[in-house]
């Protein structure tokens, strides 16, 4: 949270600003301090051999289990984007979503639509919890929320809707992190940061250094990352493999060797890249047959017309320019 907030790229109040005054209260540092004070675990792996251990176990003020897998996207979505700065309230929102099988990015943006419509006040964490609890019941509002961000916005007449191909945007404002913005616009799945994580080069300076405020170079990094990510996904590898691969020239050849060991014959880097390309081509072909066109490869209009403070950066790619990010 603090890193993206300092970069001016933390979407705040439904993508109106790039910095949140309450960021420190919901930061990873505060999360870790709470865990250490209350018990729980600051590191938790998905299996015994995991060396990343990106998850954790979060307890409430009484030291009782509250939630796990309490990660950045969730904390941003139910936090900065809704102007909520109470980490325990956000943890309860996470648990509510987990128990109902709801995606936290989608539901956080859905709650932003409820705030835009005046159903919940900005910053009202308890109000968000009350509305989330309606999903899965016979409550009419719960039935609306359960259909996601785009549907909720349409039902309430909200026109500031952060979706691409009807999938809600994640936790990086595309105007300040254009590498991931290009991915949001062009990935076949809709707005998905994991499909081509341009934050690496734009903010973290991992695998290169490309200015996230400018157009130059960001279409190229998004395209390359989308191909690489499709290959990683197709192999069933953890996405965190990408960070090591980006910063070590031996990484991609090592992945090819892993495949060679599995299938019992030589497998080249070109074949590995080809796997990613073919995967994306299949997905794009599906979208075309489902009725999507090049016009759908674009961010919502408000990104194109509003500058994002504090750096006052905008989004000025045309849909035609963005086609270069597709295979």
ZASEKOL-773494 format. One line per 2 residues: their letters; for each residue x negated, y, z negated of C-alpha. Coordinates in nm, 3 decimals. Layout:
<palums>
a = X/Y/Z | ...
</palums>
This chain:
<palums>
xx = 0.000/0.000/0.000 | -0.266/0.251/-0.102
xx = -0.479/0.190/0.209 | -0.193/0.239/0.455
xx = -0.056/0.529/0.251 | -0.392/0.708/0.263
xx = -0.402/0.646/0.638 | -0.071/0.833/0.664
xx = 0.093/0.527/0.817 | 0.318/0.403/0.534
xx = 0.676/0.436/0.666 | 0.870/0.637/0.409
xx = 1.242/0.720/0.389 | 1.332/0.522/0.699
xx = 1.020/0.622/0.894 | 1.045/0.997/0.831
xx = 0.701/1.031/0.670 | 0.371/0.845/0.661
xx = 0.295/0.895/0.292 | 0.493/0.805/-0.020
xx = 0.445/1.003/-0.340 | 0.521/0.695/-0.547
xx = 0.272/0.470/-0.367 | 0.049/0.416/-0.670
xx = 0.343/0.283/-0.873 | 0.406/0.006/-0.619
xx = 0.048/-0.056/-0.509 | -0.143/-0.381/-0.507
xx = -0.352/-0.245/-0.790 | -0.043/-0.191/-1.004
xx = 0.088/-0.533/-0.904 | -0.237/-0.698/-1.014
xx = -0.243/-0.503/-1.341 | 0.112/-0.613/-1.421
xx = 0.030/-0.976/-1.348 | -0.280/-0.969/-1.566
xx = -0.085/-0.808/-1.849 | 0.223/-1.029/-1.829
xx = 0.081/-1.362/-1.718 | 0.145/-1.517/-1.379
xx = -0.116/-1.557/-1.107 | -0.294/-1.298/-0.895
xx = -0.390/-1.568/-0.643 | -0.183/-1.859/-0.522
xx = -0.246/-2.081/-0.220 | 0.004/-2.253/0.006
xx = -0.193/-2.577/-0.032 | -0.485/-2.705/-0.238
xx = -0.744/-2.634/0.031 | -0.642/-2.273/0.093
xx = -0.931/-2.029/0.048 | -0.727/-1.713/0.117
xx = -0.459/-1.761/-0.152 | -0.257/-1.464/-0.031
xx = 0.039/-1.533/-0.256 | 0.084/-1.474/-0.630
xx = 0.323/-1.535/-0.918 | 0.486/-1.227/-1.070
xx = 0.644/-1.217/-1.416 | 0.883/-0.965/-1.570
xx = 0.811/-0.746/-1.873 | 0.900/-1.033/-2.105
xx = 0.648/-1.264/-1.941 | 0.914/-1.472/-1.767
xx = 0.886/-1.582/-1.404 | 1.044/-1.333/-1.167
xx = 0.921/-1.403/-0.813 | 0.635/-1.527/-0.598
xx = 0.505/-1.447/-0.252 | 0.561/-1.085/-0.351
xx = 0.373/-0.927/-0.064 | 0.302/-0.598/0.108
xx = 0.584/-0.600/0.362 | 0.844/-0.665/0.093
xx = 0.703/-0.405/-0.144 | 0.688/-0.145/0.134
xx = 1.036/-0.220/0.266 | 1.221/-0.213/-0.064
xx = 0.981/0.048/-0.199 | 0.848/0.335/0.012
xx = 1.100/0.297/0.292 | 1.387/0.334/0.043
xx = 1.204/0.578/-0.190 | 1.212/0.319/-0.471
xx = 0.905/0.330/-0.697 | 0.999/0.070/-0.961
xx = 0.798/-0.245/-0.892 | 1.018/-0.466/-1.111
xx = 1.330/-0.358/-0.923 | 1.153/-0.443/-0.598
xx = 1.052/-0.782/-0.738 | 1.416/-0.852/-0.820
xx = 1.510/-0.758/-0.463 | 1.249/-1.003/-0.338
xx = 1.388/-1.280/-0.555 | 1.743/-1.206/-0.442
xx = 1.634/-1.240/-0.079 | 1.435/-1.556/-0.147
xx = 1.725/-1.728/-0.318 | 1.965/-1.638/-0.037
xx = 1.719/-1.716/0.244 | 1.707/-1.357/0.370
xx = 1.410/-1.197/0.545 | 1.283/-0.909/0.332
xx = 1.173/-0.687/0.622 | 1.512/-0.717/0.788
xx = 1.708/-0.669/0.467 | 1.499/-0.374/0.348
xx = 1.567/-0.196/0.676 | 1.932/-0.294/0.643
xx = 1.944/-0.125/0.304 | 1.791/0.183/0.466
xx = 2.090/0.187/0.700 | 2.319/0.175/0.395
xx = 2.130/0.472/0.253 | 2.156/0.661/0.581
xx = 2.532/0.600/0.566 | 2.555/0.733/0.209
xx = 2.654/0.401/0.052 | 2.341/0.395/-0.165
xx = 2.142/0.699/-0.279 | 1.779/0.720/-0.171
xx = 1.557/0.582/-0.445 | 1.838/0.394/-0.623
xx = 1.681/0.054/-0.685 | 1.969/-0.074/-0.895
xx = 2.209/0.029/-0.619 | 2.008/-0.172/-0.366
xx = 2.022/-0.479/-0.592 | 2.399/-0.445/-0.622
xx = 2.443/-0.428/-0.244 | 2.205/-0.718/-0.176
xx = 2.405/-0.933/-0.417 | 2.707/-0.896/-0.187
xx = 2.540/-1.087/0.097 | 2.667/-1.442/0.112
xx = 2.994/-1.354/-0.059 | 3.332/-1.265/0.089
xx = 3.268/-0.896/0.028 | 3.314/-0.707/0.359
xx = 2.996/-0.504/0.309 | 2.801/-0.819/0.233
xx = 2.916/-0.968/0.562 | 2.795/-0.659/0.745
xx = 2.456/-0.655/0.570 | 2.406/-1.024/0.640
xx = 2.398/-0.953/1.013 | 2.088/-0.736/0.980
xx = 1.969/-0.386/1.052 | 2.102/-0.319/1.402
xx = 2.448/-0.458/1.325 | 2.472/-0.265/0.999
xx = 2.369/0.057/1.171 | 2.633/0.006/1.438
xx = 2.900/-0.068/1.178 | 2.818/0.249/0.983
xx = 2.757/0.475/1.283 | 2.389/0.529/1.202
xx = 2.172/0.634/1.496 | 1.830/0.630/1.328
xx = 1.769/0.258/1.369 | 1.412/0.118/1.350
xx = 1.449/-0.194/1.565 | 1.306/-0.334/1.887
xx = 1.510/-0.601/2.063 | 1.730/-0.582/1.750
xx = 1.449/-0.692/1.516 | 1.360/-0.448/1.237
xx = 1.020/-0.280/1.227 | 0.761/-0.383/0.966
xx = 0.542/-0.176/0.735 | 0.323/0.032/0.966
xx = 0.446/0.345/1.139 | 0.373/0.296/1.510
xx = 0.296/0.663/1.566 | -0.004/0.647/1.331
xx = -0.108/0.289/1.416 | -0.049/0.276/1.790
xx = -0.223/-0.059/1.833 | 0.050/-0.231/1.635
xx = 0.312/0.004/1.784 | 0.236/-0.134/2.129
xx = 0.284/-0.480/1.984 | 0.620/-0.384/1.833
xx = 0.736/-0.263/2.172 | 0.610/-0.544/2.391
xx = 0.594/-0.870/2.198 | 0.867/-1.106/2.320
xx = 0.996/-1.152/1.965 | 1.083/-0.789/1.903
xx = 0.915/-0.570/1.641 | 0.660/-0.810/1.490
xx = 0.331/-0.691/1.342 | 0.190/-1.043/1.319
xx = 0.215/-1.095/1.696 | -0.073/-0.853/1.760
xx = -0.205/-0.693/1.443 | -0.358/-0.372/1.577
xx = -0.395/-0.250/1.219 | -0.728/-0.437/1.226
xx = -0.892/-0.199/1.472 | -0.685/0.112/1.394
xx = -0.716/0.116/1.016 | -0.929/-0.168/0.880
xx = -1.197/-0.136/1.151 | -1.212/-0.512/1.180
xx = -1.299/-0.640/1.526 | -1.358/-0.291/1.659
xx = -1.274/0.074/1.599 | -0.989/0.223/1.802
xx = -0.819/0.548/1.698 | -0.462/0.465/1.600
xx = -0.351/0.823/1.659 | -0.446/0.823/2.027
xx = -0.321/0.622/2.322 | -0.662/0.528/2.458
xx = -0.756/0.164/2.408 | -0.449/0.056/2.215
xx = -0.266/-0.118/2.497 | -0.576/-0.329/2.556
xx = -0.624/-0.429/2.192 | -0.257/-0.517/2.155
xx = -0.261/-0.736/2.465 | -0.578/-0.917/2.358
xx = -0.447/-0.967/2.006 | -0.114/-1.097/2.132
xx = -0.293/-1.359/2.342 | -0.524/-1.459/2.056
xx = -0.238/-1.474/1.806 | -0.027/-1.690/2.036
xx = -0.320/-1.934/2.057 | -0.369/-1.934/1.679
xx = 0.004/-1.992/1.626 | 0.013/-2.269/1.886
xx = -0.265/-2.451/1.702 | -0.081/-2.425/1.372
xx = -0.363/-2.225/1.212 | -0.313/-1.967/0.939
xx = -0.300/-1.615/1.080 | -0.578/-1.509/0.843
xx = -0.813/-1.703/1.071 | -0.790/-1.401/1.300
xx = -0.980/-1.173/1.061 | -1.283/-1.402/1.060
xx = -1.265/-1.459/1.434 | -1.248/-1.086/1.510
xx = -1.566/-1.009/1.319 | -1.779/-1.307/1.423
xx = -1.867/-1.390/1.784 | -1.887/-1.758/1.687
xx = -1.522/-1.763/1.582 | -1.340/-1.833/1.908
xx = -1.593/-2.096/2.026 | -1.553/-2.262/1.687
xx = -1.176/-2.278/1.739 | -1.233/-2.441/2.078
xx = -1.462/-2.698/1.913 | -1.192/-2.776/1.657
xx = -0.953/-2.858/1.940 | -1.223/-3.067/2.110
xx = -1.264/-3.269/1.791 | -0.891/-3.324/1.769
xx = -0.827/-3.434/2.127 | -1.155/-3.618/2.179
xx = -1.276/-3.429/2.485 | -1.429/-3.093/2.569
xx = -1.199/-2.795/2.532 | -1.330/-2.459/2.650
xx = -1.278/-2.104/2.528 | -1.107/-2.027/2.859
xx = -0.861/-2.308/2.796 | -0.795/-2.174/2.447
xx = -0.723/-1.826/2.584 | -0.510/-1.984/2.854
xx = -0.301/-2.153/2.586 | -0.218/-1.813/2.438
xx = -0.140/-1.664/2.780 | 0.086/-1.953/2.876
xx = 0.270/-1.936/2.545 | 0.345/-1.567/2.599
xx = 0.450/-1.626/2.960 | 0.699/-1.888/2.845
xx = 0.842/-1.649/2.586 | 0.866/-1.362/2.835
xx = 1.036/-1.591/3.085 | 1.290/-1.689/2.820
xx = 1.359/-1.321/2.746 | 1.406/-1.241/3.113
xx = 1.658/-1.521/3.153 | 1.830/-1.404/2.833
xx = 1.886/-1.062/2.990 | 1.601/-0.850/2.854
xx = 1.438/-0.604/3.094 | 1.130/-0.379/3.089
xx = 1.349/-0.105/2.940 | 1.370/-0.312/2.621
xx = 0.992/-0.283/2.576 | 1.008/0.051/2.399
xx = 1.046/0.198/2.051 | 1.365/0.372/1.934
xx = 1.410/0.726/2.056 | 1.342/0.900/1.725
xx = 0.981/0.778/1.736 | 0.947/0.950/2.072
xx = 1.096/1.281/1.961 | 0.971/1.324/1.602
xx = 0.613/1.381/1.485 | 0.504/1.185/1.179
xx = 0.360/1.381/0.886 | 0.103/1.419/0.739
xx = -0.099/1.385/1.062 | 0.183/1.500/1.290
xx = 0.128/1.223/1.542 | 0.387/1.109/1.793
xx = 0.471/0.825/2.029 | 0.434/0.912/2.396
xx = 0.395/0.583/2.580 | 0.638/0.527/2.862
xx = 0.804/0.190/2.915 | 0.611/0.167/3.241
xx = 0.276/0.218/3.066 | 0.362/-0.044/2.806
xx = 0.403/-0.315/3.070 | 0.023/-0.334/3.084
xx = 0.029/-0.496/2.738 | 0.216/-0.798/2.873
x = 0.049/-1.100/3.032
</palums>
